[in-house]
């Protein structure tokens, strides 16, 4: 088998304080990537200057565009990539020195799986959230040739992170199936299931290769706005549409549960940001998902006092229920 080539795609926007550390982590690889494509997404700080002046140890292509968002930058990177495999790397994070060399070995050992999932950990620069709830820890190893078995394994862990920095994929998946990121927040979620359903072979390792920088002002920690509400709405609509198009009930259950998860987050964020919920979308979700949780979530976040406590009990939000509940992802 020929040596697999790896393209690293880095969208960058106003990360002048962090981009050098990210690029250093690529320079420090025991085995360098075959190419690195950096998309400066209209930065207004010194990000682009730092990228251009950096001493890249690998073949690099630097593109500068008007600000269009991370999804569009990643899509541009895919169109330019020449490698057999694509890795999306965020410009304020880092990878461990053995990442590329180990991934190359896994690709060869596992006979070129379509997707390799791996683990990550956080580097905290601000107090934010319990790391376990992020799903960066895969928690198991194994090869899978069936998407249901893969998702069942993720489900047994209770969470799956859709973050593209936590997997590497064949470029052919994106090209052959016309896969693209959307331009809203939560674009990672939108692409996760289409990517899994387009693949035929998967490998999961619990080895930690990715280091996520948790900092103030990042996409993850910034104050939520109407744009985040619209991103969650787009995610729910995407998952509902996907749910309606899947004939296999074993696959549909994962998508429907994921849709309910994000619907709950959407309704909650609407309340927090004082944005009106899209009632037509809620009705479509109720019809498509056939779950009483849809109206109950709506009532819960629009109520207060005793009514809210009653709904909470009905939803099974107590600690005992949380410990015994089993559901996909």
C-alpha positions in Angstrom: 0.0 0.0 0.0 1.3 3.4 -0.9 2.1 5.9 1.9 -1.2 7.8 2.6 -0.9 11.6 2.3 -2.5 13.9 4.8 -3.7 17.5 4.2 -4.3 19.7 7.2 -6.9 22.5 6.8 -6.7 25.5 9.2 -9.4 28.2 9.2 -8.0 31.3 11.0 -9.9 34.4 12.2 -8.4 37.0 14.6 -6.2 34.5 16.4 -2.9 36.4 16.4 -2.4 35.6 20.1 -2.7 31.8 19.5 -1.9 30.9 15.8 1.9 30.6 16.4 1.4 27.9 19.1 -0.9 26.0 16.7 1.7 26.1 13.9 4.5 25.2 16.2 2.6 22.0 17.1 2.6 21.1 13.4 6.2 22.0 13.0 7.0 19.7 16.0 5.4 16.6 14.4 7.6 13.5 14.4 6.3 13.0 10.8 5.2 16.2 9.0 1.9 16.5 7.2 2.1 16.4 3.4 0.5 19.9 3.1 -1.1 22.5 5.3 -3.7 24.8 3.9 -4.4 27.9 6.0 -7.4 30.0 5.2 -7.3 33.5 6.8 -11.0 34.3 7.0 -10.7 38.1 6.8 -8.8 38.7 10.1 -8.5 42.3 11.2 -5.7 41.7 13.7 -2.1 40.4 12.9 -3.1 36.8 12.2 -2.3 36.9 8.5 1.1 38.6 9.1 2.1 36.0 11.7 1.1 33.2 9.3 3.1 34.6 6.4 6.2 35.3 8.5 6.1 31.9 10.3 8.8 29.4 9.3 6.7 26.5 8.1 8.5 23.2 8.1 5.9 21.6 5.8 4.5 22.5 2.3 2.0 25.3 3.0 -0.7 27.2 1.0 -1.9 30.4 2.5 -5.2 31.8 1.3 -6.8 35.1 2.4 -10.5 35.7 2.0 -13.2 38.1 3.1 -14.9 37.0 6.3 -17.4 34.2 5.5 -17.2 32.0 8.6 -15.4 28.8 9.6 -17.7 26.6 7.5 -16.9 28.4 4.2 -13.2 28.4 5.1 -13.2 24.7 5.6 -15.1 24.1 2.4 -12.5 26.1 0.5 -9.7 24.1 2.1 -11.4 20.8 1.0 -11.5 22.1 -2.6 -7.8 22.9 -2.5 -6.6 19.8 -0.7 -4.5 17.2 -2.5 -4.1 14.6 0.2 -5.7 11.2 0.6 -6.9 12.2 4.0 -8.1 15.6 5.4 -7.7 16.9 8.9 -9.5 20.1 10.1 -7.4 21.8 12.7 -8.6 24.9 14.6 -6.1 27.8 14.7 -6.1 28.3 18.5 -5.6 24.7 19.4 -2.7 22.2 19.3 -1.9 18.6 18.3 0.6 16.2 20.0 3.9 15.5 18.4 3.1 11.9 17.5 -0.3 12.8 15.9 0.6 12.6 12.2 3.0 9.6 12.5 0.5 7.6 14.6 -2.4 8.4 12.3 -0.3 7.3 9.3 0.4 4.0 11.1 -3.2 3.5 11.9 -4.3 4.1 8.3 -1.9 1.4 7.2 -2.7 -1.0 10.0 -6.4 -0.7 9.6 -6.3 -0.8 5.7 -7.3 2.8 5.1 -10.6 3.3 7.0 -12.8 6.1 5.8 -12.8 7.8 9.2 -10.5 7.6 12.2 -11.9 9.1 15.4 -9.6 9.9 18.3 -9.6 11.6 21.7 -8.8 15.1 22.9 -8.3 17.0 26.1 -8.7 20.6 27.2 -6.2 23.3 28.1 -8.2 25.6 30.3 -7.5 29.3 30.2 -10.9 30.1 31.7 -13.4 28.4 33.9 -16.1 27.0 31.7 -17.4 23.4 31.7 -16.8 19.9 32.9 -14.5 18.3 30.3 -16.4 15.0 30.5 -19.6 16.5 29.1 -17.8 17.6 26.0 -17.3 14.1 24.7 -13.6 14.6 23.8 -12.8 11.3 25.5 -13.8 8.5 23.0 -13.5 5.9 25.8 -13.0 2.8 23.6 -10.9 1.3 20.7 -12.1 -0.6 17.7 -12.7 -1.0 14.0 -16.2 -0.9 12.6 -17.6 -1.7 9.2 -21.2 -0.7 10.1 -22.5 2.7 11.0 -25.1 1.3 13.4 -22.5 -0.6 15.4 -20.3 2.5 15.5 -23.1 4.7 16.8 -24.2 2.0 19.3 -20.6 2.1 20.7 -20.7 5.9 21.0 -24.2 5.7 22.5 -22.9 3.4 25.2 -20.6 6.2 26.3 -23.6 8.6 26.3 -22.0 11.3 24.2 -20.3 11.8 20.8 -18.4 15.0 20.0 -19.0 16.1 16.4 -15.8 18.3 16.5 -13.9 17.9 13.2 -10.6 18.3 15.1 -11.3 14.9 16.7 -11.4 12.9 13.5 -9.6 12.5 10.2 -11.4 11.5 7.0 -10.7 10.4 3.4 -11.0 13.3 1.1 -13.1 11.1 -1.3 -15.9 11.1 1.3 -16.3 14.9 0.8 -15.9 14.9 -2.9 -17.9 11.8 -3.9 -20.9 12.7 -1.6 -20.8 16.5 -2.1 -20.5 17.1 1.6 -20.1 20.6 2.9 -20.2 22.6 6.1 -23.0 25.1 6.5 -22.4 28.7 7.4 -24.2 28.7 10.8 -22.9 28.1 14.3 -22.9 24.3 15.0 -21.8 23.5 11.5 -19.9 20.6 13.0 -23.2 18.9 14.1 -24.7 19.4 10.7 -22.0 17.3 9.0 -21.5 14.6 11.5 -24.2 12.1 10.5 -23.9 12.7 6.7 -20.2 12.0 7.1 -20.8 8.8 9.1 -23.5 7.6 6.8 -21.4 8.2 3.7 -18.5 6.1 5.1 -18.2 2.3 5.1 -15.3 1.7 7.5 -14.3 3.4 10.8 -11.6 3.1 13.4 -11.9 4.6 16.9 -8.9 5.1 19.2 -8.9 6.5 22.7 -5.5 7.9 22.3 -5.3 11.7 22.9 -3.9 13.6 20.0 -5.8 16.9 20.1 -5.5 19.7 22.7 -8.4 22.1 22.8 -7.7 25.6 24.2 -10.7 26.7 26.2 -10.4 30.5 26.3 -12.5 33.6 26.7 -14.0 34.9 23.4 -13.8 31.6 21.5 -16.8 30.2 19.6 -17.4 27.8 22.5 -17.3 30.4 25.4 -18.5 33.6 23.8 -21.7 35.2 25.0 -24.6 33.7 23.1 -26.5 35.9 20.6 -29.2 35.6 17.9 -26.6 34.1 15.6 -26.3 31.2 18.0 -30.1 30.8 18.1 -30.2 30.7 14.3 -27.4 28.2 14.3 -29.2 25.9 16.7 -32.4 26.3 14.6 -30.5 25.3 11.4 -29.1 22.3 13.2 -32.5 21.1 14.4 -34.0 21.6 10.9 -31.1 19.7 9.3 -31.5 16.8 11.8 -35.3 16.7 11.2 -34.8 16.6 7.5 -32.3 13.9 7.9 -34.6 11.9 10.2 -37.4 12.1 7.6 -35.1 10.8 4.8 -33.8 7.7 6.7 -35.6 4.4 6.1 -33.5 2.4 8.6 -35.1 2.8 12.0 -31.9 1.7 13.7 -30.1 4.7 12.2 -33.1 7.0 12.6 -33.2 6.6 16.4 -29.8 8.2 16.7 -30.7 11.2 14.5 -34.1 11.7 16.3 -32.5 11.7 19.7 -29.8 14.1 18.5 -32.6 16.4 17.1 -34.4 16.3 20.5 -31.1 17.2 22.2 -30.6 20.3 20.0 -34.3 21.2 20.1 -34.0 21.4 23.9 -30.9 23.6 23.6 -32.7 25.8 21.0 -35.7 26.4 23.2 -33.5 27.1 26.2 -31.4 29.6 24.3 -34.5 31.3 22.9 -35.5 31.9 26.5 -32.1 33.2 27.6 -31.7 35.5 24.6 -35.4 36.6 24.6 -35.9 35.4 21.1 -39.2 34.0 20.0 -39.2 30.3 19.2 -40.1 29.3 15.7 -43.5 27.7 16.3 -43.7 26.3 12.8 -40.4 24.5 13.3 -41.5 23.2 16.7 -44.7 21.8 15.1 -42.6 20.2 12.3 -40.3 18.6 15.0 -43.3 17.2 16.9 -44.7 15.6 13.7 -41.4 14.3 12.5 -40.0 13.0 15.8 -43.4 11.9 17.3 -42.2 12.7 20.8 -44.2 14.3 23.6 -40.9 15.9 24.7 -41.2 18.6 22.0 -44.3 20.4 23.5 -43.0 19.6 27.1 -39.7 21.3 26.4 -41.6 24.3 25.1 -43.9 24.4 28.1 -40.9 23.9 30.5 -38.9 26.9 29.2 -41.9 29.1 28.9 -43.2 28.4 32.4 -42.1 29.1 35.9 -42.8 28.0 39.5 -44.9 24.9 40.2 -45.8 24.4 36.5 -42.2 24.1 35.6 -41.5 21.8 38.5 -44.3 19.5 37.4 -43.0 19.3 33.9 -39.5 18.7 35.1 -40.7 15.7 37.0 -42.6 14.5 34.0 -39.5 14.8 31.9 -37.6 12.6 34.3 -35.0 15.2 35.2 -34.3 13.8 38.6 -30.9 12.3 39.5 -32.2 8.7 39.7 -33.7 9.0 36.2 -30.4 10.5 34.8 -28.5 7.5 36.2 -30.8 4.9 34.8 -31.8 6.4 31.5 -30.5 4.8 28.4 -30.8 6.5 25.0 -28.7 7.0 21.9 -25.9 9.6 22.1 
